[in-house]
Amino acid sequence: MLERSFKDLLKGADVSLGGLAVIYDKNPMEASGYAAVMAEICKETVYLVEYYDSDVNPPVRWVDKVMEIRTPEGAWVPIRAAFRYVTQRPWQRIPIQSRTLVLNSVRSSRHADEIAF
């Protein structure tokens, strides 16, 4: 999935926006696996970020529709593309439209009941 879908997504990403990330709120082992595969495929650092609905000081923020993640050192890093593994009400934390490209977008998860099969 990552080799095809994420690489295709990256073709439309603005490289000047920054790095890559996996944001998650469950199953850290699986999320870290996604991050490792992304790093290998893309040949660059991929940030792995826990992002819970209950975070009082979240490690993710949105500035001018660009996702930024806080590193363990406290620096904010802009992200050009991210894999969303956030399941608990992601629409409360992730905008539907952003300059950061998001695989598993909120729009698809929030409106899944509207999709006809």
C-alpha positions as CSV (number, residue, x, y, z in Angstrom):
1,M,0.0,0.0,0.0
2,L,2.7,2.5,0.9
3,E,4.9,1.7,-2.0
4,R,2.1,2.5,-4.5
5,S,-0.3,4.8,-2.7
6,F,2.0,6.9,-0.7
7,K,4.6,7.3,-3.5
8,D,1.8,8.4,-5.8
9,L,0.6,10.9,-3.2
10,L,4.1,12.3,-2.9
11,K,4.2,13.2,-6.6
12,G,1.8,16.0,-5.8
13,A,3.5,17.2,-2.6
14,D,5.3,20.5,-2.4
15,V,8.8,19.5,-1.4
16,S,9.4,23.0,0.1
17,L,6.8,22.3,2.8
18,G,9.1,19.9,4.7
19,G,9.3,16.3,5.8
20,L,7.2,13.2,6.2
21,A,5.3,11.8,9.2
22,V,3.1,9.0,10.5
23,I,0.6,10.3,13.0
24,Y,-1.2,7.7,15.2
25,D,-3.4,7.1,18.2
26,K,-3.3,3.4,18.4
27,N,-1.1,0.4,17.9
28,P,2.4,2.0,18.1
29,M,4.1,-1.2,16.8
30,E,2.1,-1.1,13.5
31,A,2.5,2.7,13.2
32,S,6.3,2.4,13.6
33,G,6.3,-0.3,10.9
34,Y,4.5,2.1,8.5
35,A,7.1,4.8,9.4
36,A,10.0,2.4,8.8
37,V,8.7,1.3,5.4
38,M,8.0,4.9,4.4
39,A,11.6,5.9,5.4
40,E,13.0,3.0,3.4
41,I,10.8,3.7,0.3
42,C,11.4,7.5,0.4
43,K,15.0,7.4,1.5
44,E,14.5,10.1,4.2
45,T,13.6,10.6,7.8
46,V,9.9,9.9,8.7
47,Y,8.7,11.3,12.0
48,L,6.5,9.0,14.1
49,V,4.1,11.0,16.2
50,E,1.6,9.9,18.9
51,Y,-1.4,12.2,18.5
52,Y,-4.3,11.5,20.9
53,D,-7.7,13.1,21.0
54,S,-7.1,13.9,24.7
55,D,-3.7,15.6,24.2
56,V,-3.7,18.9,26.2
57,N,-0.4,19.9,24.5
58,P,-0.6,18.1,21.2
59,P,2.6,17.4,19.2
60,V,0.8,18.4,16.0
61,R,-0.4,21.8,15.0
62,W,-1.6,23.4,11.7
63,V,0.0,26.7,10.5
64,D,-1.3,28.2,7.3
65,K,-2.8,24.7,6.5
66,V,0.5,23.0,6.9
67,M,1.0,20.3,9.5
68,E,3.8,20.8,11.9
69,I,5.0,18.2,14.3
70,R,7.0,18.9,17.5
71,T,10.2,16.9,17.8
72,P,11.3,15.5,21.2
73,E,13.7,18.4,21.4
74,G,10.8,20.8,21.1
75,A,11.4,22.1,17.6
76,W,8.4,22.4,15.2
77,V,9.0,20.8,11.8
78,P,6.7,21.3,8.8
79,I,5.4,18.2,7.1
80,R,4.6,18.0,3.3
81,A,2.9,14.5,3.5
82,A,1.7,12.3,6.3
83,F,0.1,8.9,6.8
84,R,-2.8,9.2,9.1
85,Y,-3.3,6.3,11.6
86,V,-5.5,8.4,13.8
87,T,-8.8,6.8,14.6
88,Q,-10.4,8.6,17.5
89,R,-12.4,11.5,15.9
90,P,-9.7,12.6,13.5
91,W,-11.9,15.3,12.1
92,Q,-11.5,17.2,15.4
93,R,-7.7,17.4,14.9
94,I,-7.0,17.1,11.2
95,P,-8.5,19.6,8.7
96,I,-10.4,18.3,5.7
97,Q,-8.3,20.6,3.4
98,S,-4.6,21.2,4.0
99,R,-1.5,21.9,2.1
100,T,0.1,18.9,3.7
101,L,-1.0,15.8,1.8
102,V,-2.5,13.2,4.1
103,L,-2.9,9.5,3.1
104,N,-6.1,8.1,4.8
105,S,-7.6,11.6,4.7
106,V,-10.2,12.7,7.3
107,R,-12.7,13.3,4.5
108,S,-12.7,9.6,3.5
109,S,-13.0,8.4,7.1
110,R,-15.6,10.9,8.2
111,H,-17.8,10.4,5.2
112,A,-17.3,6.7,4.7
113,D,-21.0,6.2,5.2
114,E,-21.7,8.3,2.0
115,I,-19.6,6.1,-0.2
116,A,-21.7,3.8,-2.4
117,F,-20.3,0.3,-3.1
